[in-house]
Structures are given as structure tokens and as C-alpha cells.
Amino acid sequence: VQLQASGGGLVQAGGSLRLSCAASGGLLRDYVVGWFRQAPGKEREIVAAKRWVGGSSYYTDSVKGRFTISRDNDQNTMYLQMSTLKPADTAVYYCAAGSVWLGVSTTHYRYWGQGTQVTVSS
């Protein structure tokens, strides 16, 4: 499965962005999907995850109520809608697909997108 992330950019604090992750070579509905982020000097951390079966979602505490992970089966694409962005959200964001629920570690995900930069200015 190949994943292509897009949608990052520069936004002011309080603004919104929507990240997209288009898949090819496989169907996202067959996997657990997740969004991770990595800030400079920090480890890659999970932001949100979702599984197609049952539609369960997970969000790390710092983004609950602000971020929404969603999917489009027809487009074989997943999204991360980010609202009320904060400077602390600045990072490279990665989409990933794996087989473990609830996988919150990078080791639970086999396929990775290339990352998209999100920068939130104060």
C-alpha cells in the first residue's frame, strides 16, 4: 500500500487545516489507519487512529475536540480535519496504515506516507 499525504501548510493560531492521505495498491478499509506527528527534536507520536470495522476512533488527549479523523471509501482516502490549531500542533504529520487496534505505537503501522508539514504561527 502506498500512501500520499497532503494538505499541510502555514496557518495562524486558531485556524484550520485538512490533511488528506490517498492510498493506492490496497484498500484503506482493510486496515487500521492513523495520523502521527513529529515535532523537531521529539519522537513521532500518534494523533488519531480509526478502524473501518465498527468505525471506532481514537484521539490523543491534546487534540480531542479539535481534530477529526475521517474516511472516504469511494476515494480510498482518509482525512484529518484540524481546527483551533495551536503553535504546539506544529509538526510534520504522517499518515499510516496497519493491522493492530488500538495501535498507538509506530511499530503497529506497516505503511507510511511521506509526511506533510504543518506550521502554526502565534
C-alpha positions in Angstrom: 0.0 0.0 0.0 1.3 3.4 -0.9 0.1 6.4 1.0 0.4 10.0 -0.2 -0.2 12.7 2.4 -1.0 16.3 1.5 -2.7 19.4 2.8 -0.1 20.8 5.2 0.8 24.5 5.3 1.2 27.6 7.4 -1.8 28.8 9.4 -2.3 31.2 12.2 -3.3 30.0 15.7 -7.0 29.4 15.9 -7.1 28.4 12.2 -8.0 25.2 10.5 -6.4 22.7 8.0 -7.5 19.5 6.5 -4.9 16.8 5.8 -5.6 14.2 3.2 -4.0 10.7 2.7 -4.7 9.0 -0.5 -4.0 5.3 -0.8 -3.1 3.1 -3.8 -2.2 -0.5 -4.1 -4.7 -1.5 -1.4 -7.9 -0.5 0.3 -7.8 1.6 3.4 -10.9 -0.1 4.7 -8.8 -3.3 5.2 -6.6 -1.5 7.7 -6.4 0.4 10.9 -5.4 3.9 9.8 -3.7 6.6 11.8 -2.2 10.1 11.8 1.1 10.7 13.6 3.2 13.8 14.0 6.8 14.6 14.8 8.0 17.9 16.0 11.7 18.9 15.8 13.7 17.1 18.5 10.7 14.9 19.6 9.6 11.4 18.9 6.8 10.6 16.5 3.5 10.4 18.3 0.1 9.2 17.5 -2.5 11.9 16.9 -5.6 9.9 15.9 -6.5 6.5 14.6 -9.5 4.9 13.1 -10.6 1.4 12.1 -13.1 0.8 9.4 -14.8 -2.1 11.1 -17.2 -0.6 13.7 -15.9 2.9 12.9 -14.0 3.3 16.2 -11.8 6.3 16.6 -9.0 7.3 18.9 -7.6 10.7 19.7 -4.7 11.7 21.8 -5.8 14.0 24.7 -4.2 17.1 23.3 -6.3 17.1 20.2 -9.6 15.8 21.5 -12.4 18.1 20.4 -10.2 19.9 17.9 -9.2 17.2 15.4 -11.4 14.7 13.5 -10.2 11.6 11.6 -12.5 10.5 8.8 -12.5 8.4 5.6 -13.9 8.3 2.2 -14.3 4.8 1.0 -15.0 5.8 -2.6 -11.9 7.9 -2.8 -9.8 5.4 -0.8 -8.7 8.4 1.2 -8.6 9.4 4.8 -8.5 12.9 6.3 -7.5 14.7 9.4 -9.6 17.8 10.0 -7.7 20.1 12.4 -9.4 23.1 14.0 -8.5 25.6 16.6 -4.9 25.0 15.8 -2.2 25.9 18.3 1.5 26.5 17.9 2.1 23.3 19.8 0.5 21.5 16.9 3.4 22.4 14.6 5.0 19.3 13.3 5.4 17.0 10.3 2.2 14.9 10.0 2.3 11.4 8.7 -0.5 9.0 7.7 -0.1 5.3 8.3 -1.9 2.0 7.9 -1.6 -1.1 9.9 -3.4 -4.1 11.3 -3.5 -3.6 15.1 -6.3 -1.9 17.0 -5.7 0.1 19.0 -2.2 0.7 17.7 -0.7 3.8 19.2 2.9 3.0 18.5 4.7 3.5 15.2 5.6 -0.2 15.3 1.9 -1.1 14.9 1.8 0.5 11.4 3.4 -1.1 8.4 2.7 1.5 5.7 3.6 5.2 5.9 3.0 8.3 3.9 5.8 10.8 3.3 4.7 13.4 5.7 3.3 16.9 5.3 4.5 20.0 7.3 2.0 21.9 9.5 3.2 25.1 10.9 1.0 27.1 13.3 2.1 30.7 14.0 1.2 32.6 17.1 
